[in-house]
Amino acid sequence: MGNNKTRKTQRGASPFVLLPSEILYMILSCVPPPSLAALSSTCRHLFKHTQNDLIWMNLVNSNLPHPLSDPAPFRTWRELYISQFPMWFVARNKIWFSDVIDTGKLIVTRYNPRRCMIEGYRVVAKHTFRQFETWPYDTEVLIHSFKPQVTLWTDDPVVQLVKFVPTPSIRSMDWRWGEIRMPMAIEAQRVFNNFIVCAKMPREDVENSEKIVWPPRIIPSDERVDVSDQQRLAFKPRRNMPESYEDICTSAFQVKRWAQLGNFGAVFDENNIISTFASLQPELYTPTREKPYQGIWVGDYSGHGSEFLLVLQRDGPFTNSLDDEHPDTKDDSSSSTYSSSAGSALPAPRGRLEAIKLTGDPNVPRGQITFFAEDIGAGGLIRIADEDLFKGARVVRSQGHIASTNFRDDKFIPAQLFLVSHDCMALFWEELKHVSYYRRVDIDALVNQELE
């Protein structure tokens, strides 16, 4: 009798529910969080399985560079995950750069378990003691040493997403209908900050050249957001808000910052009130055996200070509007042949190397190419440096980008790129009689930097 009752129950149940617990766990581990929440409301059996804390532990740690061992101060991993849902992508993507007029910003984000918040701090370069040397190859050129200390500036956080704790009246973080307040110490000075979730941009809009997008099209990205009207709509109802979790752009977010002076309303700079941050895909800044120079670098821009660059090694020739705008940028410098060592363990450098500004200045702003070398292989080689300062470095033909203030009358001028090592480059601006140094940024050191 009991067996007949069980068979009837099984015939009326979904085959999914009847799966062994081990298989259910494997399936639920691949389900996105909103679907887990939906499944938990279907029946008690699935509710029990969706509460499995191992599933939520994996969800949390999949967004962190270093897995957490416990969910403290929360009781469960599920509570921890809910406290920052759906903002975990901010911690997962780590490296972000903004569209702040001219200068931009480069920030590193991460989850701080001690403070139960996702934090984002600006990356800055502190200059150390400078030395001056004369370049034996051209005694008219004075070279400044450049070995900056790259660190996070913790005095003025850019992102601080505090933990969200559900209540009977508020079940989830209110990211659909408005902005999320980020309480910061600077509020004592009546300066306020809000976090804004962005919606994915339709493919047809991304391909529309009339649209202003971020990240700029010159930087490869799977997702972009429309920033054409972001300043004009700063204090008006937002458009293109994500209607669901699936609509959220996980490659960008916005920060709104403004000052409030007593009862006199908001005071702000309309050009800087809203800034859009875009992430960099890890494959763009991770060097490989074939692309050893790829990464994030910091360069010496003299009176403008230090600026951060994304150095890419393109697989093939790069063509865009630059070729039409600057037809006179071909370099007529003579070249010489070079034979790599037969016993070299690394492949010979080749292809195009391109440096794009992540932060900039009033002359050449963020998002613009600062220099490029069309071929760092045999086709672009000028010589192998024999002077002590750059001894053994490959010197290749290059082009440097210059402009007047406000990016007027920009042009590319002949330059020589010194590939000193995989962590150090130098650029000789021939017309300016100036050498700029570039150093690789250690991203892991920034992510792991201890904060006070």
MOKA-V384724 format. One record per residue. N is the residue number from 0. SS is DSSP state (@ for helix, = for strand, . for the rest). PHI is phi in degrees with one decimal (999 if undefined). PSI is psi in radians with two decimals (NA if undefined). Layout:
N:SS:PHI:PSI ; N:SS:PHI:PSI
This chain:
0:.:999:-0.80 ; 1:@:-63.6:-0.67 ; 2:@:-65.7:-0.66 ; 3:@:-63.4:-0.69 ; 4:@:-64.8:-0.69 ; 5:@:-65.1:-0.70 ; 6:@:-63.6:-0.70 ; 7:@:-63.8:-0.70 ; 8:@:-63.5:-0.73 ; 9:@:-67.0:-0.64 ; 10:@:-65.6:-0.54 ; 11:@:-85.6:-0.20 ; 12:.:-90.7:2.74 ; 13:.:-70.2:2.44 ; 14:.:-56.4:-0.53 ; 15:.:-61.9:-0.73 ; 16:.:-66.3:-0.52 ; 17:.:-82.6:-0.04 ; 18:.:-66.2:2.63 ; 19:.:-59.4:2.65 ; 20:@:-57.3:-0.66 ; 21:@:-63.4:-0.70 ; 22:@:-72.8:-0.66 ; 23:@:-59.5:-0.73 ; 24:@:-61.1:-0.77 ; 25:@:-62.4:-0.70 ; 26:@:-69.6:-0.83 ; 27:@:-64.9:-0.42 ; 28:.:-68.9:-0.30 ; 29:.:-101.7:0.02 ; 30:.:-91.2:2.37 ; 31:.:-66.9:2.69 ; 32:@:-53.4:-0.77 ; 33:@:-60.1:-0.63 ; 34:@:-70.0:-0.59 ; 35:@:-62.5:-0.73 ; 36:@:-64.3:-0.69 ; 37:@:-66.2:-0.73 ; 38:@:-63.3:-0.63 ; 39:@:-64.8:-0.34 ; 40:.:-96.0:0.03 ; 41:.:-82.2:-0.74 ; 42:.:-162.3:2.88 ; 43:@:-64.3:-0.63 ; 44:@:-61.0:-0.86 ; 45:@:-72.3:-0.55 ; 46:@:-57.7:-0.77 ; 47:@:-61.8:-0.75 ; 48:@:-71.5:-0.60 ; 49:@:-73.6:-0.22 ; 50:.:-86.4:-0.03 ; 51:.:-56.0:2.02 ; 52:@:-70.2:-0.33 ; 53:@:-65.0:-0.60 ; 54:@:-62.8:-0.80 ; 55:@:-73.3:-0.53 ; 56:@:-62.4:-0.77 ; 57:@:-65.3:-0.64 ; 58:@:-64.0:-0.74 ; 59:@:-64.6:-0.91 ; 60:@:-70.0:-0.36 ; 61:.:-67.7:-0.25 ; 62:.:-101.8:0.03 ; 63:.:-119.6:2.50 ; 64:.:-69.0:-0.51 ; 65:.:-127.1:2.04 ; 66:.:-59.9:2.50 ; 67:.:-83.2:2.61 ; 68:.:-93.6:-0.35 ; 69:.:-152.3:2.79 ; 70:.:-88.5:0.17 ; 71:.:-50.7:2.46 ; 72:.:-87.7:0.17 ; 73:.:-82.6:2.73 ; 74:.:-75.2:-0.63 ; 75:.:-131.1:2.82 ; 76:@:-67.2:-0.55 ; 77:@:-62.6:-0.75 ; 78:@:-63.0:-0.71 ; 79:@:-62.7:-0.78 ; 80:@:-63.5:-0.76 ; 81:@:-64.0:-0.52 ; 82:@:-63.3:-0.38 ; 83:@:-126.3:0.19 ; 84:.:-75.0:2.35 ; 85:.:-102.4:0.60 ; 86:.:-91.4:0.12 ; 87:@:-61.5:-0.42 ; 88:@:-62.4:-0.46 ; 89:@:-65.0:-0.73 ; 90:@:-74.5:-0.62 ; 91:@:-65.0:-0.69 ; 92:@:-82.7:-0.25 ; 93:.:62.0:-0.97 ; 94:=:-107.0:2.17 ; 95:=:-134.6:2.56 ; 96:=:-134.7:2.54 ; 97:=:-109.5:2.95 ; 98:.:-101.1:0.40 ; 99:.:-51.1:2.34 ; 100:.:-48.5:2.22 ; 101:.:67.1:-1.10 ; 102:.:-81.3:-0.67 ; 103:.:66.5:3.14 ; 104:.:-145.6:2.56 ; 105:=:-117.6:2.16 ; 106:=:-128.2:2.75 ; 107:=:-117.6:2.28 ; 108:=:-115.3:2.67 ; 109:=:-167.4:2.84 ; 110:=:-91.8:2.27 ; 111:=:-105.6:1.80 ; 112:.:-66.4:-0.44 ; 113:.:-70.2:-0.55 ; 114:.:-106.8:-0.02 ; 115:.:55.0:0.79 ; 116:=:-148.8:2.74 ; 117:=:-92.3:2.17 ; 118:=:-116.2:2.64 ; 119:=:-138.2:2.18 ; 120:=:-123.4:2.58 ; 121:=:-72.3:2.46 ; 122:=:-90.4:2.23 ; 123:=:-130.3:2.79 ; 124:=:-120.0:2.10 ; 125:=:-96.6:2.23 ; 126:.:-75.6:2.37 ; 127:.:-97.2:-3.01 ; 128:.:-58.3:2.32 ; 129:.:-102.3:2.46 ; 130:.:-120.0:2.73 ; 131:=:-121.5:2.37 ; 132:=:-133.5:2.60 ; 133:=:-90.5:2.39 ; 134:=:-84.4:1.99 ; 135:.:-58.3:-0.52 ; 136:.:-69.6:-0.50 ; 137:=:-150.3:1.73 ; 138:=:-67.2:-0.19 ; 139:=:-77.7:-0.23 ; 140:=:-97.8:2.19 ; 141:=:-104.3:2.15 ; 142:=:-103.1:2.26 ; 143:=:-94.9:2.34 ; 144:.:-68.4:2.71 ; 145:.:-151.8:1.74 ; 146:.:-135.7:1.29 ; 147:.:-75.0:2.74 ; 148:=:-96.4:1.92 ; 149:=:-90.9:2.20 ; 150:=:-149.7:3.06 ; 151:=:-94.0:2.38 ; 152:=:-91.9:1.83 ; 153:.:-90.6:-0.10 ; 154:.:-71.6:-0.44 ; 155:.:-135.9:1.44 ; 156:.:-62.4:2.57 ; 157:.:-94.7:-0.65 ; 158:=:-128.4:2.32 ; 159:=:-146.4:1.61 ; 160:=:-95.1:1.80 ; 161:=:-75.5:2.84 ; 162:.:-65.5:2.53 ; 163:.:-106.5:2.26 ; 164:.:-115.0:2.00 ; 165:.:-61.1:2.58 ; 166:.:-127.2:2.93 ; 167:.:-57.0:-0.52 ; 168:.:-93.3:-0.44 ; 169:.:-123.5:1.86 ; 170:.:-90.1:-0.38 ; 171:.:-148.9:2.88 ; 172:.:-65.6:2.36 ; 173:.:-85.1:1.33 ; 174:.:-100.1:-0.24 ; 175:.:-75.7:-0.70 ; 176:.:-105.1:-0.10 ; 177:.:-163.9:-2.75 ; 178:.:-103.7:2.71 ; 179:=:-104.3:2.10 ; 180:=:-69.3:2.42 ; 181:.:-115.5:1.67 ; 182:.:-62.9:2.21 ; 183:.:-137.5:2.80 ; 184:@:-61.8:-0.47 ; 185:@:-69.2:-0.17 ; 186:@:-63.3:-0.38 ; 187:@:-62.9:-0.40 ; 188:@:-99.1:0.27 ; 189:.:65.5:0.55 ; 190:=:-110.9:2.24 ; 191:=:-121.3:2.68 ; 192:=:-135.4:2.34 ; 193:=:-124.0:2.58 ; 194:=:-103.2:2.37 ; 195:=:-125.9:2.23 ; 196:=:-82.6:2.41 ; 197:=:-102.6:2.65 ; 198:=:-93.1:2.63 ; 199:.:-62.3:2.54 ; 200:.:-93.2:2.27 ; 201:.:-56.7:2.54 ; 202:@:-57.6:-0.69 ; 203:@:-66.1:-0.53 ; 204:@:-74.2:-0.62 ; 205:@:-60.8:-0.68 ; 206:.:-81.3:-0.11 ; 207:.:-80.1:1.93 ; 208:.:-66.7:-0.29 ; 209:.:-78.1:-0.27 ; 210:.:-82.0:2.39 ; 211:.:-90.6:2.12 ; 212:=:-122.5:2.80 ; 213:=:-139.9:2.27 ; 214:.:-68.9:2.77 ; 215:.:-60.8:2.68 ; 216:.:-64.7:-0.32 ; 217:.:-71.4:-0.33 ; 218:.:-101.2:2.13 ; 219:.:-59.9:2.39 ; 220:.:-160.6:2.53 ; 221:.:-77.6:-0.46 ; 222:.:-134.2:2.58 ; 223:.:-139.3:2.80 ; 224:=:-124.0:2.64 ; 225:=:-82.7:2.10 ; 226:.:-116.3:0.34 ; 227:.:-59.9:-0.69 ; 228:.:-116.3:0.30 ; 229:.:-65.2:-0.60 ; 230:.:-78.4:-0.70 ; 231:.:-63.7:-0.50 ; 232:.:-101.4:0.31 ; 233:.:-57.2:-0.73 ; 234:.:-118.0:0.54 ; 235:.:-121.8:2.87 ; 236:.:-54.5:2.36 ; 237:.:-76.6:2.56 ; 238:.:-109.9:2.94 ; 239:.:56.0:0.70 ; 240:.:-79.1:2.49 ; 241:.:-65.8:2.27 ; 242:.:-89.0:-0.32 ; 243:.:-148.3:3.01 ; 244:@:-58.5:-0.66 ; 245:@:-68.2:-0.35 ; 246:@:-85.5:-0.16 ; 247:=:-70.1:2.32 ; 248:=:-83.2:2.02 ; 249:=:-91.1:0.15 ; 250:=:-110.0:0.07 ; 251:=:-156.4:2.69 ; 252:=:-153.1:2.97 ; 253:=:-125.9:2.63 ; 254:=:-124.2:2.26 ; 255:=:-109.6:2.21 ; 256:=:-128.3:2.29 ; 257:=:-152.0:2.83 ; 258:=:-105.2:2.48 ; 259:=:-120.5:2.03 ; 260:.:-104.9:1.68 ; 261:.:56.0:-2.29 ; 262:.:-99.4:0.27 ; 263:.:-93.3:0.09 ; 264:.:90.7:-3.03 ; 265:=:-83.1:2.51 ; 266:=:-122.5:2.21 ; 267:.:-155.1:2.82 ; 268:.:-94.0:1.98 ; 269:.:-61.0:-0.34 ; 270:.:-84.1:-0.24 ; 271:.:-129.6:0.08 ; 272:.:-65.5:-0.70 ; 273:=:-115.5:2.23 ; 274:=:-122.0:2.40 ; 275:=:-102.7:2.27 ; 276:=:-109.5:2.34 ; 277:=:-120.6:2.57 ; 278:=:-90.3:2.79 ; 279:.:-106.4:2.29 ; 280:.:-66.4:2.35 ; 281:@:-52.5:-0.60 ; 282:@:-66.9:-0.28 ; 283:@:-79.1:-0.53 ; 284:@:-114.0:0.18 ; 285:.:-100.2:2.03 ; 286:.:-68.8:2.61 ; 287:.:-128.6:3.07 ; 288:.:-62.5:-0.65 ; 289:.:-83.2:-0.43 ; 290:.:-127.9:1.21 ; 291:.:-71.6:-0.30 ; 292:.:-93.7:-0.13 ; 293:.:-65.2:2.46 ; 294:=:153.7:-3.00 ; 295:=:-101.1:2.26 ; 296:=:-125.1:2.79 ; 297:=:-119.5:2.33 ; 298:=:-121.2:2.73 ; 299:=:-93.9:1.96 ; 300:.:-113.4:0.70 ; 301:@:49.7:-2.01 ; 302:@:-63.9:-0.39 ; 303:@:-83.8:-0.16 ; 304:.:84.7:-2.78 ; 305:=:-84.8:2.49 ; 306:=:-134.4:2.60 ; 307:=:-100.9:2.45 ; 308:=:-127.6:2.65 ; 309:=:-104.1:2.04 ; 310:=:-99.4:2.13 ; 311:=:-115.5:2.53 ; 312:=:-112.1:1.84 ; 313:=:-73.9:2.56 ; 314:.:-73.7:-0.53 ; 315:.:-139.9:-3.08 ; 316:.:-60.7:2.48 ; 317:.:-105.6:2.21 ; 318:.:-129.0:2.34 ; 319:.:-157.9:-2.83 ; 320:@:-63.4:-0.30 ; 321:@:-59.1:-0.65 ; 322:@:-64.6:-0.57 ; 323:@:-81.2:-0.61 ; 324:@:-76.5:-0.49 ; 325:.:-129.9:1.21 ; 326:.:-70.9:-0.21 ; 327:.:-100.0:0.38 ; 328:.:-95.6:0.18 ; 329:.:-72.3:2.44 ; 330:.:-98.0:2.24 ; 331:.:-96.8:0.21 ; 332:.:-60.3:2.55 ; 333:.:-73.3:2.66 ; 334:.:-120.1:2.83 ; 335:.:-132.7:2.79 ; 336:.:-83.4:2.74 ; 337:.:-147.2:2.28 ; 338:.:-109.8:2.10 ; 339:.:-71.8:2.72 ; 340:.:-62.5:2.34 ; 341:.:-64.6:-0.48 ; 342:.:-92.6:0.14 ; 343:.:-64.7:2.35 ; 344:.:-82.6:-0.37 ; 345:.:-100.6:2.56 ; 346:.:-66.1:2.63 ; 347:.:-65.0:2.42 ; 348:.:-60.6:2.55 ; 349:.:-159.1:2.90 ; 350:.:86.2:-3.04 ; 351:=:-89.0:2.37 ; 352:=:-114.0:2.33 ; 353:=:-136.8:2.29 ; 354:=:-113.3:2.09 ; 355:=:-112.7:2.33 ; 356:=:-72.7:2.18 ; 357:.:-88.8:-0.57 ; 358:.:-124.3:2.67 ; 359:.:-141.4:-2.71 ; 360:.:-149.4:3.03 ; 361:.:-63.1:-0.31 ; 362:.:-84.3:-1.10 ; 363:.:-116.8:1.82 ; 364:.:-78.3:3.06 ; 365:.:-59.9:2.61 ; 366:.:86.8:0.00 ; 367:.:-107.3:2.66 ; 368:=:-68.6:2.30 ; 369:=:-98.1:-0.57 ; 370:=:-162.1:2.82 ; 371:=:-151.8:2.72 ; 372:=:-125.0:2.09 ; 373:.:-64.1:-0.57 ; 374:.:-150.3:1.99 ; 375:.:-91.8:0.10 ; 376:.:-90.7:-2.72 ; 377:@:-61.7:-0.54 ; 378:@:-68.4:-0.39 ; 379:@:-113.3:0.06 ; 380:=:-71.6:2.31 ; 381:=:-96.4:-0.87 ; 382:=:-167.5:3.01 ; 383:=:-105.7:2.11 ; 384:.:-63.0:2.35 ; 385:.:-116.0:-0.08 ; 386:.:-73.7:2.60 ; 387:@:-57.2:-0.62 ; 388:@:-63.5:-0.65 ; 389:@:-125.4:0.47 ; 390:.:-54.3:2.22 ; 391:.:86.9:-0.10 ; 392:.:-75.2:2.47 ; 393:=:-75.5:2.30 ; 394:=:-112.0:2.06 ; 395:=:-122.4:2.70 ; 396:=:-65.0:2.45 ; 397:=:-147.4:3.04 ; 398:=:-135.1:2.28 ; 399:=:-107.0:2.52 ; 400:=:-98.9:2.17 ; 401:=:-129.8:2.80 ; 402:=:-163.3:2.84 ; 403:=:-80.0:3.03 ; 404:.:-55.8:2.51 ; 405:.:66.9:0.50 ; 406:.:55.1:0.78 ; 407:=:-98.2:2.54 ; 408:=:54.0:0.76 ; 409:=:-71.6:2.61 ; 410:=:-158.8:2.85 ; 411:=:-104.2:2.37 ; 412:=:-121.2:2.71 ; 413:=:-60.3:2.48 ; 414:=:-150.4:2.94 ; 415:=:-125.8:2.22 ; 416:=:-100.3:2.17 ; 417:=:-99.3:1.99 ; 418:=:-91.1:1.44 ; 419:=:-67.9:-0.83 ; 420:=:-157.6:-3.13 ; 421:.:-73.2:-0.13 ; 422:.:-118.9:0.06 ; 423:=:-148.7:2.30 ; 424:=:-134.9:2.83 ; 425:=:-140.9:2.55 ; 426:=:-123.8:2.16 ; 427:=:-97.6:1.94 ; 428:=:-84.1:1.82 ; 429:.:-61.0:-0.82 ; 430:.:-69.8:-0.57 ; 431:.:-85.8:-0.19 ; 432:.:54.0:0.87 ; 433:=:-140.6:2.50 ; 434:=:-116.1:2.22 ; 435:=:-109.8:2.38 ; 436:=:-95.6:2.64 ; 437:=:-135.1:2.33 ; 438:=:-123.9:2.48 ; 439:=:-69.5:2.47 ; 440:.:-93.3:2.30 ; 441:.:-84.3:1.70 ; 442:@:-64.8:-0.71 ; 443:@:-61.3:-0.66 ; 444:@:-64.8:-0.63 ; 445:@:-69.8:-0.74 ; 446:@:-63.9:-0.60 ; 447:.:-95.8:0.07 ; 448:.:-60.1:2.30 ; 449:.:-73.8:2.35 ; 450:.:-105.8:2.62 ; 451:.:-74.5:NA
